[in-house]
């Protein structure tokens, strides 16, 4: 089987249920599919290696470029929140270079196949999109343990890269271009990234490729609530637009007008 044929395959190869638990079978099937069929969206290496079970950092890694990936899978589409691990561990990971990228998979157990697959690059993870869950009760086996949710609704659209949508692969060159388009965020501090991501969301929320500075100023009150320590929000907005322009995410069209740069 050629690499092209293997990448188009969305079916799980394990047809025999190894466990009585459906969730355990689904975990084995989905992890096996990623290991056998998913390429690295950073460098296009045709295979990801599975880390040992309960690895503290991630589930998969690319031996070619060193990118790590954490897999979350479920039958239905993901909602606005995605449950993750320990809250404090997540906050510590945000500050480290080994924070993994996130793979979100939807699957169909009747057809034993992948239906949707999204990757969220790690540069889109800031404290603003991590929500603490209520600690476990004192009567629980892990009393006091506190998990977290990833607020998927707060990730800009440019941070949700579709590899498979409704059982159809996205062309690989489009995936790689979408990945490269936002790599500049990795060079920014967490604080700077927070501002850039929020302005990116404001721009994408306008719903059009061309817009004006005044259009983005409509987000001033929202941004003031997110960053109450900043008393000069409009100059801050202008600065973020300049950075996004300099990094190639936006183009300046003159007279206070901008346009989103399409993927190359």
C-alpha positions as CSV (number, residue, x, y, z in Angstrom):
1,X,0.0,0.0,0.0
2,X,1.4,3.4,-1.0
3,X,1.6,6.3,1.4
4,X,-1.1,8.1,-0.6
5,X,-3.4,5.1,-0.3
6,X,-2.7,4.7,3.4
7,X,-3.4,8.3,4.2
8,X,-6.8,8.1,2.5
9,X,-7.8,5.1,4.7
10,X,-10.2,6.2,7.4
11,X,-11.2,2.7,8.7
12,X,-10.0,1.1,11.9
13,X,-8.0,-2.0,11.1
14,X,-8.8,-3.9,14.3
15,X,-12.2,-5.5,13.8
16,X,-12.1,-7.8,16.8
17,X,-13.1,-6.4,20.2
18,X,-10.2,-7.0,22.6
19,X,-12.0,-5.6,25.7
20,X,-15.5,-5.9,27.1
21,X,-15.5,-2.1,27.6
22,X,-16.5,-0.2,24.4
23,X,-14.4,2.8,25.5
24,X,-11.3,0.7,25.9
25,X,-11.8,-0.8,22.4
26,X,-12.3,2.7,21.0
27,X,-9.1,3.9,22.6
28,X,-7.1,1.0,21.1
29,X,-8.7,1.5,17.7
30,X,-8.3,5.2,17.5
31,X,-4.7,5.2,18.8
32,X,-3.9,2.4,16.3
33,X,-5.3,4.4,13.5
34,X,-3.2,7.5,14.4
35,X,-0.1,5.4,14.6
36,X,-0.7,3.7,11.2
37,X,-2.3,6.4,9.1
38,X,-1.7,9.9,10.3
39,X,1.2,12.0,9.0
40,X,2.9,14.9,10.9
41,X,1.2,18.2,9.9
42,X,4.4,20.1,10.8
43,X,6.9,18.3,8.5
44,X,4.7,15.8,6.5
45,X,6.6,12.8,7.9
46,X,4.3,9.8,7.0
47,X,4.2,8.3,10.5
48,X,3.8,9.3,14.1
49,X,5.3,7.1,16.9
50,X,3.2,6.2,19.8
51,X,4.7,7.1,23.2
52,X,4.5,4.6,26.1
53,X,1.1,4.5,27.9
54,X,0.7,7.2,30.6
55,X,3.5,9.3,29.1
56,X,3.5,12.6,31.1
57,X,3.9,14.7,28.0
58,X,2.0,13.3,25.0
59,X,0.5,10.3,23.2
60,X,2.4,10.5,19.9
61,X,5.6,12.1,18.6
62,X,7.2,12.7,15.2
63,X,10.7,11.3,15.1
64,X,11.6,13.6,12.2
65,X,10.8,17.0,13.6
66,X,10.2,16.3,17.3
67,X,6.6,17.6,17.5
68,X,4.4,15.9,20.1
69,X,0.7,15.3,20.0
70,X,-2.0,14.5,22.5
71,X,-5.0,12.6,21.2
72,X,-8.6,13.2,22.3
73,X,-11.3,11.1,20.7
74,X,-15.1,10.7,21.0
75,X,-18.1,9.5,19.0
76,X,-19.9,12.8,18.6
77,X,-18.5,16.2,17.6
78,X,-16.6,18.1,20.3
79,X,-18.5,20.8,22.0
80,X,-17.2,24.2,23.3
81,X,-15.2,22.4,26.0
82,X,-12.7,19.4,25.9
83,X,-11.9,17.7,29.1
84,X,-8.1,17.4,29.8
85,X,-5.8,16.4,32.6
86,X,-4.7,18.1,35.8
87,X,-5.2,21.9,35.9
88,X,-1.9,22.8,37.5
89,X,0.0,20.4,35.2
90,X,-1.6,22.0,32.2
91,X,-0.6,25.6,33.4
92,X,3.0,24.4,33.9
93,X,3.0,22.8,30.4
94,X,1.9,26.0,28.8
95,X,5.3,27.6,29.9
96,X,7.4,24.7,28.6
97,X,8.6,23.9,25.1
98,X,7.3,20.3,25.4
99,X,3.6,21.3,25.5
100,X,2.0,19.0,22.9
101,X,-0.3,19.8,20.0
102,X,-3.8,18.5,20.3
103,X,-5.5,16.0,17.9
104,X,-9.3,15.9,18.1
105,X,-10.9,12.9,16.5
106,X,-14.5,12.0,16.0
107,X,-15.3,8.4,15.0
108,X,-18.2,6.1,14.0
109,X,-18.2,2.8,15.9
110,X,-20.8,1.3,13.5
111,X,-18.6,1.9,10.5
112,X,-15.4,1.6,12.6
113,X,-13.9,4.7,10.9
114,X,-12.8,8.3,11.5
115,X,-15.3,10.9,10.6
116,X,-13.5,14.2,11.6
117,X,-10.0,15.0,12.6
118,X,-8.7,18.4,13.7
119,X,-5.3,19.4,15.0
120,X,-4.9,22.5,17.3
121,X,-1.2,23.6,17.2
122,X,0.3,24.2,20.6
123,X,0.9,27.9,20.0
124,X,-2.8,28.5,20.4
125,X,-2.7,27.3,24.0
126,X,-2.7,30.1,26.6
127,X,-4.1,30.3,30.1
128,X,-7.1,32.1,28.7
129,X,-8.4,28.9,27.0
130,X,-7.8,26.6,30.1
131,X,-10.7,26.4,32.6
132,X,-10.3,24.8,36.0
133,X,-12.9,22.1,36.9
134,X,-14.3,21.6,40.3
135,X,-11.9,19.6,42.6
136,X,-13.0,16.0,43.3
137,X,-15.0,15.5,46.5
138,X,-13.2,14.4,49.7
139,X,-15.0,11.0,49.4
140,X,-13.5,10.4,45.9
141,X,-10.6,8.0,45.4
142,X,-8.5,10.9,44.1
143,X,-9.9,13.4,46.6
144,X,-9.1,17.0,45.8
145,X,-7.7,16.3,42.3
146,X,-8.6,19.2,40.0
147,X,-8.9,18.7,36.2
148,X,-9.3,21.2,33.5
149,X,-11.2,21.9,30.3
150,X,-9.8,23.3,27.1
151,X,-12.1,26.0,25.8
152,X,-12.3,25.0,22.2
153,X,-14.8,27.8,21.5
154,X,-12.0,30.3,22.4
155,X,-9.5,29.0,19.9
156,X,-9.4,31.1,16.7
157,X,-10.6,29.3,13.5
158,X,-7.0,29.5,12.2
159,X,-6.0,27.3,15.2
160,X,-8.4,24.5,14.2
161,X,-6.7,22.8,11.3
162,X,-9.0,20.2,9.6
163,X,-7.2,17.1,8.4
164,X,-10.5,15.1,7.9
165,X,-13.9,16.8,7.6
166,X,-17.0,14.7,7.2
167,X,-15.0,11.6,6.1
168,X,-13.0,13.6,3.5
169,X,-9.3,14.2,3.8
170,X,-8.1,17.8,3.4
171,X,-5.3,18.0,0.8
172,X,-2.0,17.7,2.5
173,X,-0.5,20.8,1.0
174,X,-3.4,22.9,2.5
175,X,-2.9,21.3,5.9
176,X,0.9,22.1,5.9
177,X,0.2,25.7,4.7
178,X,-2.3,26.2,7.5
179,X,0.2,24.9,10.0
180,X,3.0,27.2,8.8
181,X,0.7,30.3,8.7
182,X,0.7,30.6,12.5
183,X,4.1,29.2,13.5
184,X,5.2,32.8,14.3
185,X,3.1,32.7,17.4
186,X,5.6,30.3,19.0
187,X,8.2,33.1,19.1
188,X,5.9,35.3,21.2
189,X,5.7,35.2,25.0
190,X,2.6,33.8,26.6
191,X,1.3,37.3,27.4
192,X,2.0,38.6,23.9
193,X,0.3,35.5,22.4
194,X,-2.8,36.1,24.5
195,X,-3.3,39.5,23.0
196,X,-2.5,38.3,19.4
197,X,-4.9,35.4,19.7
198,X,-7.8,37.6,21.0
199,X,-7.3,40.1,18.2
200,X,-7.2,37.2,15.7
201,X,-10.5,36.0,17.0
202,X,-12.0,39.5,16.7
203,X,-10.8,39.7,13.1
204,X,-12.1,36.2,12.2
205,X,-15.4,37.0,14.0
206,X,-16.1,39.7,11.5
207,X,-16.8,37.0,9.0
208,X,-15.1,38.6,6.0
209,X,-11.7,38.7,4.5
210,X,-11.5,42.5,4.3
211,X,-12.1,44.9,7.2
212,X,-11.2,48.2,8.7
213,X,-9.5,49.3,11.9
214,X,-12.9,50.7,13.1
215,X,-14.3,47.2,12.7
216,X,-11.8,45.8,15.1
217,X,-12.3,48.7,17.5
218,X,-15.8,47.2,18.0
219,X,-14.0,44.6,20.2
220,X,-12.6,47.2,22.5
221,X,-15.0,46.6,25.4
222,X,-14.6,42.8,25.1
223,X,-10.8,43.1,25.1
224,X,-10.9,45.5,28.1
225,X,-12.7,42.9,30.0
226,X,-10.1,40.2,29.2
227,X,-7.2,42.5,29.9
228,X,-8.4,44.9,32.6
229,X,-4.8,46.1,33.5
230,X,-4.4,47.6,30.1
231,X,-5.9,51.1,29.9
232,X,-4.9,51.8,26.3
233,X,-6.8,49.2,24.4
234,X,-7.0,50.9,21.0
235,X,-3.3,51.5,20.7
236,X,-2.8,47.8,21.8
237,X,-5.2,46.7,19.0
238,X,-3.3,48.7,16.4
239,X,0.0,47.1,17.6
240,X,-1.4,43.6,17.3
241,X,-2.6,44.3,13.8
242,X,0.8,45.6,12.9
243,X,2.4,42.4,14.3
244,X,-0.1,40.2,12.4
245,X,0.7,42.2,9.2
246,X,4.4,41.9,9.7
247,X,4.1,38.2,10.2
248,X,2.1,37.7,7.1
249,X,-1.2,36.8,8.7
250,X,-2.8,40.1,7.4
251,X,-2.1,42.5,4.6
252,X,-2.5,46.3,4.9
253,X,-4.8,47.6,2.2
254,X,-4.3,51.3,3.0
255,X,-6.4,53.9,4.7
256,X,-7.1,51.8,7.8
257,X,-8.1,48.8,5.8
258,X,-6.8,45.2,6.1
259,X,-7.3,41.9,4.5
260,X,-6.7,38.3,5.7
261,X,-3.8,36.7,3.9
262,X,-5.0,33.5,2.2
263,X,-3.0,30.3,2.7
264,X,-0.3,30.1,0.1
